[in-house]
Amino acid sequence: MIMNKFVVALLSASLAVAAVAKAELLIKSGEKFVFLGDSITQAGKSKPGGYVNLVDHALAANGVKIEAIGAGISGHKSNQMLARLEKDVLSKSPQWMTLSCGVNDVWHGANGVSIEDYKKNITSIVEQAQTANIKVILLTATMIGEDQENPNNQKLIPYNEFLRTLAKEKNCLLADLNADMQDAVKKANTPGKNALTGDGVHMAFSGDAMMASSILKALGLDATAIAKAQDAWLDLPNTTSLKVDAPFSQREMLQFGKIAADRNTTPQKILDEEFKKLLESLKK
């Protein structure tokens, strides 16, 4: 998927959200930062353009070099994150932790986690982290489908309301991803199409950029710093792709395959390389 108006609109919306008075940057170079979560967080670290990597890159672009540790596991809910907190977070002795949890607690339905148990699990995670002198940033759960009126998103409301309340009670930073995502979806105005996700839940680059921008704002980056980071993100390699549908005869394909074998590569890699050369020539 190539860069499109959704990404541009999202970056502009994120910048508008970040347009606040200059604040003190809370995180310092050399600090360790664990990102605890589910599949969205797992992809946030594994994808070059995932939100974990975007936060890391943004801080580096502003002179702050951290150690970013991904602790996302696909399908995990609050009870499972609590069970692995020691192994995946506390044992790493980080200075910072984000907690992204709630989507699967609701989305999994009968196999999910009730609001009562969710409150207990999240509170325990926060208290244990704070006892270990870890600064916690609570992330409200992102949308389950880019339609706020659907049943899952309605069910998610009290989970996110609890996170907002807990952040105040426990003096945690808060990145209100759900509110920012709803705002970005409205601004994108693409009925029937996903603007921030690939499947309604898991983030496309635009969604990861939205998440990262919200976290950066919580960390104290001002509008200028976030704009600098967002501009740098556009040059990150391997964050999007374009597949070329090139028709060949069977003989041509055999010949192309032989050329690729002689070069110890593949036809697709040759096409990719030639496309990059073409793009550079068009820029001149």
Secondary structure by P-SEA (a helix, b strand, c coil): ccccaaaaaaaaaaaaaaccccccccccccbbbbbbbcaaaaaaccccccaaaaaaaaaaaacbbbbccccccccccaaaaaaacccccccccccbbbbbccccccccccccccaaaaaaaaaaaaaaaaaacbbbbbbcccccccccccaaaaaaaaaaaaaaaaaaaacccccaaaaaaaaaaaaaccccccccccccccccaaaaaaaaaaaaaaacccaaaaaaaaaaaaaccccbbbbbbccccaaaaaaaaaaaaaacccaaaaaaaaaaaaaaaaac
